[in-house]
Amino acid sequence: MSIAQPPRRPDALDMLEADHRAIEQLFDAFERADAKDFERRNTLAQRACELLTIHSIVEEEMLYPAAQQALGAHERIDVDEAYVEHFLVQTLIERFAKLRAGEDGFDATFKVLKENTTHHIEEEESTLFPEVRRTQIDLLALAPKIAARKTALQARIAEAAMATMEH
């Protein structure tokens, strides 16, 4: 009989991968939503954009700079590429400020957002994250910092939403 290993504490990359799963679930829910249920599709797109924005900010402020310092020159290209992919996703997200479900371009923009994000997630999880795991970055110490930053960003989004509703 083998002795069970105690569960490993989630580290920064585990948290970011959990974000990836949540984003993928929103994409799947959007795909399953009735094409004429504009309210649901708007809500799902907005939530996906919020999660993607928070996730991108956290990676760009905390993970990517540490990775650039810890990785060799060859692997740094993966971080540079991730920054560019975030820029493309943010450009698509900005379009949703003016688009509503049912309008021309809404579904196409969401589809391209999903495709770009899915590609980015696959590259991070198959290439960048394994490279980062091999560095000396203290991913356990980074986890609570990421959690705190995400909480602060979520609060800021909630405040902005409340302010919009009051006007």
N, C-alpha and C positions, 0 to 999 in steps of 0.2 A: 504494500500500500504506500503510495507516494504522499508526501506531505505537501499540501497546497501552498503555493507561494502567496504571500499577502499581495493584495492588489496594488499595482503601481499607482502612485499619485499622478493625476493628470498634469502634464507639463504644457508649456506654451503651444507646442505644435498640436497636441491633442485638442486643445481649445480651438485652435484655428481650423482643424479638421472637423470639429463639431459644427463650427460655423458653415463649413462647406456643405455638410449634410443638411443643415437647416435651409440653406439657399437652394439646394437641389430639390428639397421637398416643396418649397414654394414654386419652383419651376414646374414640378410635376402637377401640383394642384392647379396651376394656371392652365396647363395642357388639358386637364380633366374638366375644367370649368366650362359651362355652357357658353358658347360663343356670343350668345345674346344677353348673358348675365353681366352687363357692363359694370355694375357696382362691384361684384365679386372680382372681376378681372382688374378693375382699377385698384381695389384694395390689395390684391395679391402682388400686382406690379409695384405699388407703393412700398409694400413691406419688403419685397425683394430688393428694391433700390435702397431702402434704409439699411438693411442688413449688409448689403454690398458696400455701402459707403462707410459704415462703421468698421467693417472688416478691413477694408482697404486702408483707412486711416491708421488703424492699430498696426497693421503689417508695416506700413511705410514709416511710422514713427518709432516702432520698437524692434520688429524682427529684421527688416531689411538692412538698417544701418549696422546692427550687430553682425549680421551675416556678411555684409561687405567687408567688415574689419577682420572677421575670422576666416573667411574663405580665401583660397588662392586666386590668382588673377583669372585663371580659366573658368572657375566656378562663379566668379563675380558676374560673368556675362548672364548667368541665369537670374541674378538679382536685377540686373539692368533690364532684362527682358520683362521681368515681373512688373517693374515700374511702368514700362511702356504699356503693358496689357492693362494695368490699372487705369492709366490715362484714357485708353480707348473705352473701357467700361464706364468710367465717369462721364465721358462725352455722350455716351448713349443714355446714361441716367439723366443727364441734363435735359434731354429731349422730352422726358416724361413730365417735366414742369409745365409743358405746353400741350401735351397730348392726353387724350382721354380715350378709354375703350370705345370702340365703335367708329372712331375717326380714322381717316386714311393715315397709314403709317404706324399706327399703334401696335398692331399684331406683328408687323415686320420688324419694328424696332425691338420689341420684346424677344422675338425669335433670335435676332442677331445678338442681343444682350446675353441670352441663354447660351448660344453657341460660343461666344467669346469667353464667357465665364467658365463654362464646362471645360474648354480647352485649357484655360489658366489653372483651374483646379487640378486637372490631370497632370499638367507639367509640374506644378508645385509639389504634389504628393508623390510623383514618380522620380523627380530629379532634385528640386531645391530642398525639400524637407529632409530627405535622406542625407544630402550633403551637410545640412545644418546639424543634424544629429551626430555627425562624425566630428564636429568642432568642439571647442571647449566652452561654448556658450552654455550658461547655466539656465536651462530651459525650465527647471522647477522654480527658480527664483523669478523668472520672467512672467510666469503664469499669473500670480496675483496682480502684477502691474498691468498686464493686459486686461484682466477682469475689471480692475478699477477704472481703467481708461474707457472700456466699453460701457460701463455703467454711467460714467459722466457723459459720454456721447449720446447714449439713449435718453438721458434726462434732458439734454439740450434739444434733441429732436422732439421730445414730448412737449417741452416748453414752447417751441416754435409752433407746433401743431395747435396748442391751446391758444396762443396769441393770434393765430390765423382764424380760429373759430370765433374769437371775441370781436373781430372786426367785421 
